[in-house]
């Protein structure tokens, strides 16, 4: 087993949700690890805007329904006909107030976010909402400025490879994406020689921002804006996001890559992008839900990803 991966994943998941102060704690863990390993790094700081949830609730005929907010705007939800599956792309209902659920997850899964009042519920409560005569839902959210950061390790001048991962999360995020961060840090620590021709970008603010309509991937786009020349000149771009729970899948399919790496003008770079991930269907039962924890991760699948990435970086 790779020496540091499990400990890093454990440390990150113990924080809980890695947004706002949680994200700051994750950044500190990563920077402390690199410092202890005597590895130089630099920090690309930037201000972003993210939602801070203040209050929310949902009742169906006066019966309380457990829910979690996943909208970017405050307001009421009183129409049960707004209920929808969060497996439908958020782009189709981005500006619609709604109640959403993940039909593949046994917990509340905030799979999508919307530029409208929105509440995620457990699939077991869907029928109660459908049968109710009256729906009373609301959420109050504050749009806050947040100082995030990308942690850059390696060659910032003439790299052959760039490896991206992100350290923020919705819920504890053991798979999404402590797995990618842990593999990156482990390889950096154990194979420091690869930093001569590689750059690791461990990004903040990947999960949610007020960018419309692609609200995820903000930290990656911040890197792109300042370091576009590096992206243009590198030989390969590797994206590490959500693995360790199923056999490794490596893809350059643009539809899948866009879900994990929505930079601008992505089509220009797609021929040199390799996206390291796991089974999409296998991820959905715990995607952005409270059960994305350590027991979802297999040592052998983590090892597979680390070995495959290292093989490509040493070519």
C-alpha positions, 0 to 999 in steps of 0.5 A: 500500500502506498505509504501515506494515502490512507492517513491523508484521507482519514485526516481530510475526512475527519474535518467533515464538509470541506467548505469555508472553514473546513476548506481552510483546515484541509489546506492547512493539512496539505501544506503541513504535510508538504512542509514536513516532507521538505517539499517546496510549494507555492500557493495561488490565493484568490477570492471566490463566492460561495453559499453559506446556508443559514436556515431551511426546512420542509414540511409535507402536510405539517409532517417534517421532511428531513432535507438539506439546502442545495440552492444559491438563492433564498426563497420558498418551495410550495409546489410538489410538482417541482420534485425531480431526480438529481441524476438529471443534469442541473443545467436543465433546471438550473433556475427552477426552485425544486425538491430533488433526490438521488434515486440511487442513494439511501441518504440525502445526496446533494448531487446538484446545486441550482440558482434558485431555492432547492432542497435535497431529500432522501428518496424514501420521502419522495412519495410522502411529498408527492401525496401531500396536499400542501408543501411548505419548504424554504431556505435562507442562504447568504452569498459570501466571499471566501478566500480559497487557494490552489496549492502548486507543487513542482515545475511551473516553468516547463512541465511535461505533465500537470496533475489536478485534484481538488481538496474541498468537498460536499460532506466528508468526501473520502472518495470525492476527492480526498482520494485524488489528493492523497494519491497526489501527495503520496507520489509527491512525497515518495517520488520527488524526482518526478517534480522536475517535469511535473506540476501538481495542482491541488485545487480549492473551490472545485465543488460550488461557486456562484459561476453560472451555469457551470458552478463547479470547477472554479479553482481549476479555471482560476489556475487556467486564467493565470497559467494558460501557457502551461496548459497549452504547452504540457504533453499530458493533463491528468485529472484525479477525481473520485476513485478507490471504490471500484476498478480504475477507469481512465477516459478522455471522453469529453462529456465525462471530462467536462463533469470533472474538469470544466475549464474554458475552451476544454475542447482545445485540450481534450486530446491530452487530458486523461481523467482518472476516476471510478465507476459513475454508477458506483459513485452515485450511491454515496455521491455528495452524501454523508456515507462518502466515508473511509469504508467505501475505499479499497486499498487495492483500488487506491494502489491501482490508481497510484501505480497507473499514474506513476507509470505514466509520469515516469514514461 
